[in-house]
Amino acid sequence: MEVRSCRNCGKLYNYLGRSTPLCPTCMNVLEEKFQVVKEYIRDNPGANITMVSDATEVSVKIIKQWVREERLSFAEGSGVGLECESCGANILTGRFCANCKSKVQNDLNNIVAQNKPKPVEETRKKDTSAKMRFLDN
């Protein structure tokens, strides 16, 4: 276990290897904010990020982080303003568009297939003749 200082409030806490370096109290507050944002988006499907941020009092940066993590997704035409990190296409959630995701997945599958362990071949040939062998002393 590692003791760290919370990035938000500064309190010391036992860091358990989560992705965000926040204490449990701040994590709970952040999760409550997430639920509020999620409900607002569900009730207002055409809202863009700035509208959601103003209505819920959650920063645009945090909302974009949740969208990148694929915890949130916006509707078509909402003007989310996220771009695929690979090709730059407009996306509604995540880091990559569907085409780039499938390309990366195919590339990984090809690499795994190329590096698949080959079956172990027997190094000794079986002697098919029935000859007796003697050891010399």
C-alpha positions as semicolon CSV with decimal commas, in nm:
position;residue;x (nm);y (nm);z (nm)
1;M;0,000;0,000;0,000
2;E;0,112;0,352;-0,073
3;V;0,021;0,669;0,116
4;R;-0,057;0,967;-0,107
5;S;-0,195;1,315;-0,080
6;C;-0,534;1,369;-0,246
7;R;-0,504;1,579;-0,560
8;N;-0,831;1,755;-0,477
9;C;-0,842;1,820;-0,101
10;G;-0,483;1,745;0,008
11;K;-0,570;1,482;0,272
12;L;-0,349;1,174;0,307
13;Y;-0,502;0,840;0,211
14;N;-0,401;0,484;0,121
15;Y;-0,360;0,473;-0,256
16;L;-0,494;0,144;-0,392
17;G;-0,389;0,185;-0,754
18;R;-0,704;0,344;-0,897
19;S;-0,671;0,556;-1,207
20;T;-0,744;0,889;-1,034
21;P;-0,535;0,994;-0,734
22;L;-0,824;1,104;-0,514
23;C;-0,916;1,012;-0,159
24;P;-1,231;0,802;-0,105
25;T;-1,431;1,109;0,007
26;C;-1,346;1,306;-0,308
27;M;-1,411;0,997;-0,522
28;N;-1,760;0,968;-0,373
29;V;-1,828;1,338;-0,440
30;L;-1,706;1,296;-0,798
31;E;-1,927;0,990;-0,845
32;E;-2,230;1,183;-0,718
33;K;-2,153;1,457;-0,973
34;F;-2,129;1,191;-1,242
35;Q;-2,475;1,061;-1,155
36;V;-2,617;1,417;-1,176
37;V;-2,455;1,471;-1,518
38;K;-2,577;1,132;-1,641
39;E;-2,934;1,209;-1,537
40;Y;-2,922;1,552;-1,702
41;I;-2,799;1,402;-2,029
42;R;-3,068;1,134;-2,011
43;D;-3,338;1,399;-1,959
44;N;-3,190;1,638;-2,221
45;P;-3,045;1,420;-2,500
46;G;-2,971;1,714;-2,735
47;A;-2,761;1,906;-2,482
48;N;-2,398;1,985;-2,558
49;I;-2,110;1,984;-2,309
50;T;-2,131;2,352;-2,217
51;M;-2,506;2,327;-2,152
52;V;-2,450;2,021;-1,932
53;S;-2,165;2,195;-1,750
54;D;-2,372;2,508;-1,682
55;A;-2,678;2,314;-1,566
56;T;-2,492;2,069;-1,340
57;E;-2,204;2,294;-1,226
58;V;-1,947;2,031;-1,330
59;S;-1,647;2,150;-1,530
60;V;-1,623;2,080;-1,902
61;K;-1,284;1,916;-1,843
62;I;-1,433;1,654;-1,609
63;I;-1,726;1,587;-1,845
64;K;-1,485;1,541;-2,138
65;Q;-1,280;1,300;-1,924
66;W;-1,592;1,090;-1,858
67;V;-1,675;1,093;-2,229
68;R;-1,318;0,982;-2,316
69;E;-1,347;0,703;-2,058
70;E;-1,671;0,599;-2,234
71;R;-1,872;0,649;-1,916
72;L;-2,085;0,907;-2,099
73;S;-2,205;0,933;-2,456
74;F;-2,375;1,224;-2,629
75;A;-2,644;1,214;-2,897
76;E;-2,580;1,292;-3,265
77;G;-2,581;1,664;-3,335
78;S;-2,507;1,763;-2,977
79;G;-2,180;1,928;-3,077
80;V;-1,963;1,735;-2,832
81;G;-1,647;1,846;-3,010
82;L;-1,433;1,538;-2,949
83;E;-1,197;1,413;-3,214
84;C;-1,055;1,066;-3,275
85;E;-0,698;1,064;-3,144
86;S;-0,586;0,874;-3,452
87;C;-0,760;1,024;-3,757
88;G;-0,933;1,336;-3,621
89;A;-1,290;1,232;-3,707
90;N;-1,573;1,364;-3,484
91;I;-1,678;1,111;-3,220
92;L;-1,945;1,104;-2,949
93;T;-1,760;0,898;-2,690
94;G;-1,423;0,735;-2,626
95;R;-1,083;0,813;-2,772
96;F;-1,107;0,657;-3,117
97;C;-1,368;0,633;-3,394
98;A;-1,515;0,295;-3,490
99;N;-1,287;0,261;-3,795
100;C;-0,969;0,324;-3,595
101;K;-1,085;0,089;-3,317
102;S;-1,138;-0,194;-3,565
103;K;-0,802;-0,121;-3,732
104;V;-0,620;-0,139;-3,399
105;Q;-0,807;-0,457;-3,308
106;N;-0,717;-0,620;-3,642
107;D;-0,353;-0,516;-3,603
108;L;-0,340;-0,666;-3,254
109;N;-0,505;-0,988;-3,372
110;N;-0,248;-1,015;-3,653
111;I;0,041;-0,963;-3,411
112;V;-0,097;-1,226;-3,174
113;A;-0,146;-1,470;-3,463
114;Q;0,212;-1,416;-3,584
115;N;0,359;-1,467;-3,238
116;K;0,150;-1,773;-3,154
117;P;0,377;-2,045;-3,015
118;K;0,442;-2,326;-3,258
119;P;0,385;-2,684;-3,146
120;V;0,694;-2,853;-3,015
121;E;0,824;-3,101;-3,267
122;E;1,003;-3,404;-3,146
123;T;1,373;-3,354;-3,178
124;R;1,453;-3,722;-3,191
125;K;1,333;-3,941;-3,469
126;K;1,176;-4,261;-3,358
127;D;1,379;-4,560;-3,457
128;T;1,154;-4,782;-3,662
129;S;1,400;-5,068;-3,690
130;A;1,397;-5,323;-3,412
131;K;1,770;-5,342;-3,349
132;M;1,933;-5,412;-3,018
133;R;2,176;-5,151;-2,890
134;F;2,468;-5,200;-2,653
135;L;2,651;-4,952;-2,436
136;D;3,031;-4,960;-2,441
137;N;3,205;-4,948;-2,108
